[in-house]
């Protein structure tokens, strides 16, 4: 017999704890919701974009006059290439696009090896659930990345944002300042006091399914995930199980959403860093969101993080 679905686990946990089961999705009190739209570009003009969604449907959306796009660099939406895979943030019932990211990827893990003199090829261990990934750091981007990653050597953490091009992942922007310690030496959490909400950094990962809404969480029960590397964080997080519902609030955009825990965030838990978007967060990554969940909370993919608070849904 298989394990219950994430939604079923949440209902069972709520019943066991004697509380109401929360509902995934944005807080209605935040006003008009943001909508993340994913698809492959079929046609684009200065005013309209047509995409094919992962389910095979064709969707046509209006491009707002103030809209911007990113495809390794800022560009006009009309200059996006046909065939690019885009994630768009839309307003007004999800029909008006204000921000587009094309072929965007994020590469997070522990450095295993570095090869090359100009263009660098970096092999990463992205954790037991995500395996190994190889990323190319183009020469023109290496200086910017290494300023933020001074320990550019095996055993240290790496986190970069870039694009997928011709089957390769190109790292173009540092997603964070590299922690100064090796990946195996995460600082212990500070003494914690019981509190309703926990503050820290929320990031995103491209390892979720294309349209998935959900979160990876560092402090999951090992028996629940079958992972010996979970349960590591400097943020003083409580243990949860897959299927739990997190109330995530983006302090920068003042938007909140109930996001289900769908994956183990053992790699995110090894980053004892801060986010400096709109304010400086306490140390520690408290959740890693799917791109759609991240964007619908007002996050910017190329900025890599937002200052957040979480509670239980």
N, C-alpha and C positions, 0 to 999 in steps of 0.2 A: 504494500500500500504506500502511495507517495505522500509527501509532506503536504499539508494544507497550503492553499494559496496565501499570498501576502494579505489580501483583504480578509480571508477567513481567519487567519491568525490574529488579526487586529480585533475582530469581533469576539473571538474566544478569550483573548487577553482582557478585554474590557469586561466581559462577563465574570471572569475569575476575580477581577479586582473590584467588582461592584460599582463600575462607573459607566457612563454612556460612551458608546463608540463614536469617535470623531469622524468627520467627513472630510476626505481629501479635497484640496482646492483652495483658491484664494479667499481671504477674509472679505465678505461682502461690504464691510464698513470702510474698505479702502477706496471705494468709488469704482469707476470704470476699470475692469480688469485688463491686464495686458495679455496678449495671446502670442505664443510661440508657434510659428509655422515653418515646417521643414519640407524641402523638396528639391528636385533637380530643375534647373532653369531651362525652360523650353523657348521662351522669348522674353525680351525685355526692351523697354523704351524709357524715355525720361519720365513717363507718367504711369506706366502699367508694367507688371511682371506676371508672367504665366509660368507655373511650375507643375511638375508631376510629383504628387505626394508618394511616400513609401508604399501606400496601399494601391497605387496605380491611378488614382483620381487626378483629374486636371483642375487646377485652381488658378483663378485670375484675381489679382489684387491691385489696388491703387497705390502708387508710390507718392507719399506726401512730398510737397515742394521742399521741405527742410530735411528730407531723408538723406542718410549717409550710408556708405558701404565700406567694407574692409575685405580685401583679398590679398593678404600679405602686406598691404599698404592701403591707406585711404584712397578711395576713388569714387567717381560718380556712379550711382546705381545703374545707369544706362550702359556703363562700360563693363559690367559683369560679363564673363564669358558664358556662352551657351554650353550647357552640360555641367556647370558648376553645381555642387550641392550646397544649398543655402539654408541658414537658420535666420528667420526674420522675426522682428518684434513688431506686432501690429496693434493698432488702436481701433476704437469705434467698432465694436463687435467683431474685431479681428479682420477687418476688410481694408484698413489703411496702414501701409507699412511705413515705419519711421526709421528702422535700423536694420541693416543686412550684414551678415557675416557669411563669407563664402569659403568652402573647403577648409574650414578652421579646425585645427587639432590642438590638443594639449598633451604633452608628454611628461609624465611624472614618475619618478622612480629613483633607484639607487644606481649610481654609475658603476658599471662592470669593467668597461674598457673604453679607451679613446685612441683612435687611429687617424693619421693624416697630418699634413703640415699646414695647408691653407684651409680647404674645406675639411671639417672634422667629422668623422663617423663615430658616434657614441652609442654603445650598447648599454641598455638599462635593464635592471631587474625591477619590474613594475608590480611585484608582489605575487603571492601564490594563486590569486584569482585571475591575474591579467598576463602573467608570463613575462617573456622578454620582448623588448621593442628596440629597434634600431632607428636612430634619428641622425640626420645630416645637419650640421651647423655650418651654413655657408660662411665663407671668409668675411663677407661684408657685415655679418651679424655676430661674429665671434667676439669682437671687442666688447660690444654691449652686453652680451651674455656673460662673459668672464668677469666683467666689473661686478656683476651681481652674484656670480658664482666663483669666488676667489679660490675655493678648494676644488678646482676642476680636476679631480683625480678619483680613481676607484674607491668605493666605500662611502662616498659622500652623496648627499641628496641632490637631485636635479629636477627642475620644474620650468618648463618653457612652453610658449604658445607659438604656433606657426600655421603652416598650410600643408595640405596633402597635394602633391604634384607628381604626376607620372609614376604613381605607385610608391613614392617615398614621402616620409614625413620630414619637413624642413623646419627647424627651430629658428624663429626669427626674433622673438621677444622674451626676455626673462619674465616669468609669471610671478616671481617672488625673489626676495633676497635669500640666498642659500643659508640655511642654518650652519653654524660654525662647527658643530659636532658631527662625527660619523653617524650614519643611519642607525647603527646598532646601539647608540648611546643617547637615547632620548632622555632629557631631564625629567625627573619625577614631578608630579603635580604639586602645586602649593597646597598647604592645608586648606580644605574647602569647608565652607559653612553651608548649611541647608538653605537653598534659595529656589524660588519658583522658576526663574529663568537664568540661563547660563550664557555669558557673553564670550565672543571669540571671533574667529575667522571662518567664513563659509567660502568654499571654492567650487569649481566645476570640473567634470571629467568627461571625455568623449567616449568612454567605454560602456555607456548605457546604450540601450536600443534607441533607434533614431528619434522616435516620438515619445519615449518613456518619460513619465513624471515620477521622480523618486530621489532618494538620497542613499549614499553610502555613509556608514556611521562607524567610528573607530572602536567603541567599547561595546562590542556584541559578545554575547555568551559564546564561548568556544564550542560547546556542545551543539549550539544552534547553527554554527557556520562550518564546523569541521576545520577550523583554521587555528593553528597554534600561534600565529603572529598577531591575532586580534587582542584587544584589551590593553593597548599601549597608547597613552596620550598624556600630555603635560597640562591638559585643560581641566582636569578634575571632573570628568564626565561620569554620569551614572551608567551602569550596565543596562542595556536594552536587548531586545530580541528582534529578529527579522519580522516585519509586520507592524512594529510600533509606528505611531504617528507622531512626527515632530511638528511643533508649531515654530516655524522659522520666520523671523522678522528681520528684514533688511533695514538697518538703522539709517542707511544713507537715503533710501527712497521712501521710507516709512510705509512699506508694503509687507503684508504678512500672508502666509499660506500654510496649510496643513499638508506636509509632505511625508509619504510613507517611506520607511526604511526598507530598502529592497536589496541592499548589497553590503558586504563587509568593507569597511574603510580602513583597513590595517595600514596601508601606505600613508594615507592622509594623517593618521595618528602619529606618524614619526616626524611631522613638521611642527616644531614648536616655534612658529613664526608669528608675525603680526600683519594685519591688513591696515593700510594707512589711507583707505578711501574714506573721505569725509570726516574721519577722526582716526585715532590709533586704537585698535582693538587690543584686548588682553591676548596673551600668547596662547597659541594652540588652535588647530583646525577642528571645529566642532561638528562639521558636516561637509560632505562633498556632494554636490547636486548634479543631476543630469542637466545637460545644456538647456532643455526646455524649461525645467523648473527654475533654473538660475535666471534665465532671461525674463520669465514671467514675474519674478520678484524684483525686476528692475536692474539686474546685473548686466555689466558690460563684459563680453567674452574676453576682449583683449586686455582688460584691466585685471582679470584673473581672480578677484576676490571682492567681497564686501564685508563690512563690519556688521555683525549680526548678533541676535539673541535667539536662543531656542528654549522651548518648553515642551511638555508632553501634550499631544492632542487628545 
